[in-house]
């Protein structure tokens, strides 16, 4: 059974490969662009049968060069929400995905692809229906346009697709194997780095009607993302467009405090290693609030929370990590990596 994972050296893609490997599945074709050679570290401990550059793969796949492919996990994309080159974003996130979907349909290959919660943009409701879709940037629009195309072809929940077709609107995903993402890495990753380098964590001050550090996002741990992807892989008759978040909005303060307390937990022998409250962390200057950046005004989601109604209706009952659970697990992994 051959599986293709695009964006396989990226954050979510490499974790999906790892999840497949954990099941004993190694007949995997990894597709990516290793112009950034450091991304190889996300593949080095994984088992695959082939690596194909993204600039070669799509035409070869359309020509049937890889024989029968059971499913494609399409995670490859321009994921920079601040990218302003609209042609580049649309080519990578819309045009390539359209061509891939057509090839999958012709070959009766299942397609499980990455959409994004950026499709909601300025909305205050996060439900997979058009009235709530208000992207704030070309990245969000590129993802929305493909979702809309699939609806036009196959119905609102892709119910008329001849083979499995699943789109996931990822919320704020965090966890291991994101170190290459630079500014687009998760809040938890950057806060860990700040704490190690400066002894404190920086958060945005008051903005959008929210107090300092109280802007809220749906933060979802990477293990949960992989588990839900694989649940749909196990249920090939299930198609549709689904939010993939925890279903729980938590403030940035919660992430910062979880990072700080995880590090304190690494110092178990010290009397000061007890967990701090938010007030204590601020008083000890472990959290610093900074002015909201002018460049983000009007382009920033102050609140997100995945509506999981469609996911639950499909039968997926997965239990998601809270920020506290997920961040502690993530910090443990980063601590182990730093110590090795």
ABEGO torsion letter per residue (X at the ends): XBBBBBGAABAAAAAAAAAAAAAGBABBBBBBBAABAAAAAAAAABBBABBBBAAAAAAAAAAGAAEBBABBBBABBBABAABABAAAAAAAAAAAAAAAAAAAAAAGBBBBBBBBAAAAEABABBBBBAAABBBABAAAAAAAAAAAAAAAAAEAAGAABABBBBBBBBBBBBEBGAAAAEAABBAAAAAAAAAAAAGBBBBBBBBGGBBBGABBBBBBBAAAAAAAAAAAAABAABBEBBBBBAGBBBBAAAAAAAAAAAAAAABAABAAABBBBAAAAAAAGABBBBBBBAAABGABBABBBBBAAAAAAAGBABBBBBAAAAAAAAAAAAAAAAAX
